[in-house]
């Protein structure tokens, strides 16, 4: 467990984040609710809203998990601020496919 961190609306992670490569339609919106991060994740291509859970903020790294109901995909994200308008994003995801016998 990391140090207890007071989170306020001036936190540099607050805002709307999009991929800089242009290949993803996912928009992550980070805000503050009380003394906690509130995260909203939307696929702009179809307006699907993901389920967000297990939000943690340790050592200036914001971690959260996402579930996309339409595909069953789970993604674990880690956001780390690298510059005022840039975050380094690491993620691990699970996928689901349908296979058939050859």
GUKOLMAR-760838 format. One record per residue: residue number from 0; residue in three letters; x, y, z of N, C-alpha, C in turn. Coordinates in Angstrom, 1 decimal. Layout:
REC:nr:rest:n.x:n.y:n.z:ca.x:ca.y:ca.z:c.x:c.y:c.z
REC:NUM:ala:X:Y:Z:X:Y:Z:X:Y:Z
...
REM end
This chain:
REC:nr:rest:n.x:n.y:n.z:ca.x:ca.y:ca.z:c.x:c.y:c.z
REC:0:unk:0.8:-1.2:0.0:0.0:0.0:0.0:0.9:1.2:0.0
REC:1:unk:0.6:2.2:-0.8:1.4:3.4:-0.9:0.9:4.4:0.1
REC:2:unk:1.6:5.6:0.1:1.3:6.6:1.0:-0.1:7.2:0.7
REC:3:unk:-0.8:7.6:1.7:-2.1:8.3:1.5:-1.8:9.6:0.9
REC:4:unk:-2.5:9.9:-0.2:-2.3:11.1:-1.0:-3.6:11.9:-1.0
REC:5:unk:-3.5:13.2:-0.6:-4.6:14.1:-0.8:-4.8:14.4:-2.2
REC:6:unk:-6.0:14.2:-2.8:-6.2:14.4:-4.2:-7.2:15.6:-4.3
REC:7:unk:-6.8:16.6:-5.1:-7.7:17.7:-5.3:-7.9:18.0:-6.8
REC:8:unk:-8.8:18.9:-7.1:-9.2:19.1:-8.5:-8.0:19.7:-9.3
REC:9:unk:-7.0:20.1:-8.7:-5.8:20.7:-9.4:-4.8:19.6:-9.8
REC:10:unk:-5.1:18.3:-9.5:-4.3:17.2:-9.9:-4.1:17.2:-11.4
REC:11:unk:-2.8:17.1:-11.9:-2.5:17.2:-13.3:-3.1:16.1:-14.2
REC:12:unk:-3.6:15.0:-13.6:-4.2:13.9:-14.3:-5.7:14.2:-14.7
REC:13:unk:-6.2:15.2:-14.0:-7.6:15.6:-14.3:-7.7:16.1:-15.7
REC:14:unk:-8.7:15.6:-16.5:-8.9:16.0:-17.9:-9.4:14.9:-18.7
REC:15:unk:-9.4:15.2:-20.0:-9.8:14.2:-21.0:-8.6:13.7:-21.8
REC:16:unk:-8.4:12.4:-21.9:-7.2:11.8:-22.5:-7.5:11.0:-23.6
REC:17:unk:-6.8:11.1:-24.7:-6.9:10.3:-25.9:-5.6:9.8:-26.4
REC:18:unk:-5.6:8.7:-27.2:-4.3:8.2:-27.7:-3.7:9.2:-28.7
REC:19:unk:-2.4:9.3:-28.6:-1.8:10.2:-29.6:-1.5:9.6:-30.9
REC:20:unk:-1.7:8.3:-31.1:-1.4:7.6:-32.4:-2.5:7.7:-33.3
REC:21:unk:-3.7:8.1:-32.9:-4.9:8.2:-33.8:-5.6:6.9:-34.1
REC:22:unk:-5.1:5.8:-33.5:-5.7:4.5:-33.9:-6.8:4.1:-32.9
REC:23:unk:-7.0:4.8:-31.8:-7.9:4.4:-30.8:-9.0:5.4:-30.7
REC:24:unk:-10.3:5.0:-30.5:-11.4:5.9:-30.3:-11.8:6.0:-28.9
REC:25:unk:-11.0:5.5:-28.0:-11.3:5.5:-26.6:-10.9:6.8:-26.0
REC:26:unk:-11.8:7.4:-25.2:-11.6:8.6:-24.5:-11.7:8.3:-23.0
REC:27:unk:-10.7:8.7:-22.2:-10.7:8.5:-20.8:-10.8:9.9:-20.1
REC:28:unk:-11.8:10.1:-19.4:-12.0:11.3:-18.7:-11.8:11.1:-17.2
REC:29:unk:-10.9:11.9:-16.6:-10.5:11.8:-15.2:-11.0:13.0:-14.5
REC:30:unk:-11.7:12.8:-13.4:-12.1:14.0:-12.6:-12.0:13.6:-11.1
REC:31:unk:-12.3:14.5:-10.3:-12.2:14.3:-8.8:-13.6:14.3:-8.2
REC:32:unk:-13.9:13.3:-7.4:-15.2:13.3:-6.7:-14.8:13.1:-5.2
REC:33:unk:-15.0:14.2:-4.4:-14.6:14.1:-3.1:-13.1:14.1:-3.0
REC:34:unk:-12.5:13.1:-2.4:-11.0:12.9:-2.4:-10.6:11.7:-3.2
REC:35:unk:-11.4:11.4:-4.2:-11.1:10.2:-5.0:-11.1:10.5:-6.5
REC:36:unk:-10.4:9.7:-7.3:-10.5:9.9:-8.7:-11.8:9.3:-9.2
REC:37:unk:-12.4:9.9:-10.2:-13.6:9.4:-10.9:-13.2:9.2:-12.3
REC:38:unk:-13.4:8.1:-12.9:-13.0:7.8:-14.3:-14.1:7.3:-15.1
REC:39:unk:-14.2:8.0:-16.3:-15.2:7.6:-17.3:-14.5:7.2:-18.6
REC:40:unk:-14.8:6.0:-19.1:-14.2:5.5:-20.3:-15.2:5.3:-21.4
REC:41:unk:-15.1:5.9:-22.6:-16.1:5.8:-23.6:-15.4:5.5:-24.9
REC:42:unk:-16.0:4.6:-25.7:-15.5:4.3:-27.1:-16.3:5.3:-28.0
REC:43:unk:-15.6:6.3:-28.5:-16.3:7.3:-29.3:-16.9:6.8:-30.6
REC:44:unk:-16.4:5.7:-31.1:-16.9:5.1:-32.4:-18.4:4.7:-32.3
REC:45:unk:-18.8:4.2:-31.0:-20.1:3.7:-30.9:-20.8:4.2:-29.6
REC:46:unk:-20.1:5.1:-28.9:-20.6:5.7:-27.6:-20.8:4.7:-26.5
REC:47:unk:-20.1:3.5:-26.6:-20.2:2.5:-25.5:-19.4:3.0:-24.3
REC:48:unk:-20.0:2.9:-23.1:-19.4:3.3:-21.9:-18.9:2.0:-21.2
REC:49:unk:-17.6:2.0:-20.8:-17.0:0.9:-20.2:-17.3:0.9:-18.7
REC:50:unk:-17.3:-0.2:-18.1:-17.4:-0.3:-16.6:-16.0:-0.2:-16.0
REC:51:unk:-15.8:0.8:-15.1:-14.5:1.0:-14.5:-14.6:0.6:-13.0
REC:52:unk:-13.5:-0.1:-12.6:-13.4:-0.5:-11.2:-12.0:-0.6:-10.8
REC:53:unk:-11.8:-0.8:-9.4:-10.5:-1.0:-8.8:-9.6:0.2:-9.1
REC:54:unk:-10.0:1.4:-8.9:-9.2:2.6:-9.1:-8.3:2.8:-7.9
REC:55:unk:-7.0:2.9:-8.2:-6.0:3.2:-7.2:-5.0:4.3:-7.7
REC:56:unk:-4.4:5.0:-6.7:-3.5:6.0:-7.0:-2.3:5.9:-6.0
REC:57:unk:-1.2:5.3:-6.5:0.0:5.0:-5.7:1.2:5.5:-6.5
REC:58:unk:2.1:6.2:-5.7:3.3:6.7:-6.3:3.1:7.5:-7.6
REC:59:unk:2.1:8.4:-7.6:1.7:9.2:-8.7:1.3:8.5:-10.0
REC:60:unk:1.0:7.2:-9.8:0.5:6.4:-10.9:-1.0:6.0:-10.6
REC:61:unk:-1.8:6.3:-11.6:-3.3:6.0:-11.5:-3.5:4.7:-12.2
REC:62:unk:-4.1:3.8:-11.5:-4.4:2.5:-12.1:-5.9:2.2:-12.0
REC:63:unk:-6.4:1.6:-13.0:-7.8:1.2:-13.0:-8.1:0.1:-14.0
REC:64:unk:-9.2:-0.6:-13.8:-9.6:-1.7:-14.6:-10.8:-1.3:-15.4
REC:65:unk:-10.9:-1.8:-16.6:-12.1:-1.5:-17.4:-12.6:-2.8:-18.0
REC:66:unk:-14.0:-2.9:-18.1:-14.6:-4.0:-18.7:-15.6:-3.5:-19.8
REC:67:unk:-15.4:-4.0:-21.0:-16.3:-3.6:-22.1:-17.4:-4.7:-22.3
REC:68:unk:-18.6:-4.4:-21.9:-19.7:-5.4:-21.9:-19.9:-6.0:-23.3
REC:69:unk:-19.8:-5.2:-24.4:-20.1:-5.7:-25.7:-19.1:-6.8:-26.2
REC:70:unk:-17.9:-6.7:-25.8:-16.9:-7.7:-26.3:-16.4:-8.6:-25.2
REC:71:unk:-16.7:-8.3:-23.9:-16.2:-9.1:-22.8:-14.7:-8.8:-22.5
REC:72:unk:-14.1:-7.8:-23.1:-12.7:-7.5:-22.9:-12.5:-6.8:-21.6
REC:73:unk:-11.4:-7.2:-20.9:-11.0:-6.6:-19.7:-9.6:-5.9:-20.0
REC:74:unk:-9.5:-4.7:-19.5:-8.2:-4.0:-19.7:-7.8:-3.4:-18.3
REC:75:unk:-6.5:-3.6:-18.0:-5.9:-3.0:-16.8:-5.0:-1.8:-17.3
REC:76:unk:-5.3:-0.6:-16.9:-4.6:0.6:-17.3:-3.7:1.1:-16.1
REC:77:unk:-2.6:1.7:-16.5:-1.8:2.5:-15.6:-1.4:3.8:-16.3
REC:78:unk:-1.8:4.9:-15.7:-1.5:6.2:-16.2:-0.4:6.9:-15.4
REC:79:unk:0.7:7.4:-16.0:1.7:8.1:-15.3:2.0:9.4:-16.0
REC:80:unk:1.8:10.5:-15.4:2.1:11.8:-16.0:3.5:12.0:-16.3
REC:81:unk:3.8:12.3:-17.6:5.2:12.5:-18.0:5.5:14.0:-18.4
REC:82:unk:4.5:14.7:-18.7:4.6:16.1:-19.0:3.2:16.7:-18.7
REC:83:unk:3.0:18.0:-18.7:1.8:18.6:-18.3:0.6:18.1:-19.1
REC:84:unk:0.8:17.8:-20.4:-0.3:17.3:-21.3:0.0:16.0:-21.9
REC:85:unk:0.8:15.2:-21.2:1.2:13.9:-21.7:1.2:12.8:-20.6
REC:86:unk:0.6:11.7:-20.8:0.7:10.6:-19.9:1.3:9.4:-20.6
REC:87:unk:2.1:8.6:-19.8:2.5:7.3:-20.3:1.5:6.3:-19.9
REC:88:unk:1.0:5.5:-20.8:-0.1:4.6:-20.5:0.4:3.2:-20.8
REC:89:unk:0.3:2.4:-19.8:0.6:0.9:-19.9:-0.7:0.2:-19.7
REC:90:unk:-0.9:-0.9:-20.5:-2.1:-1.6:-20.3:-1.9:-3.1:-20.7
REC:91:unk:-2.7:-3.9:-20.0:-2.8:-5.3:-20.3:-4.2:-5.6:-20.5
REC:92:unk:-4.5:-6.4:-21.6:-5.9:-6.7:-21.8:-6.1:-8.2:-22.1
REC:93:unk:-7.3:-8.6:-21.9:-7.7:-10.0:-22.3:-8.7:-9.8:-23.4
REC:94:unk:-8.6:-10.8:-24.3:-9.5:-10.7:-25.5:-10.4:-12.0:-25.5
REC:95:unk:-11.3:-12.0:-26.4:-12.2:-13.1:-26.6:-12.4:-13.3:-28.1
REC:96:unk:-12.3:-14.6:-28.5:-12.4:-14.9:-29.9:-13.3:-16.1:-30.0
REC:97:unk:-13.9:-16.3:-31.2:-14.6:-17.6:-31.5:-13.7:-18.4:-32.5
REC:98:unk:-13.5:-19.6:-32.2:-12.7:-20.5:-33.1:-13.6:-21.6:-33.6
REC:99:unk:-13.1:-22.1:-34.7:-13.9:-23.2:-35.3:-12.9:-24.4:-35.7
REC:100:unk:-13.5:-25.5:-35.8:-12.7:-26.7:-36.1:-12.3:-26.7:-37.6
REC:101:unk:-11.1:-27.0:-37.9:-10.7:-27.1:-39.3:-11.0:-28.4:-39.9
REM end
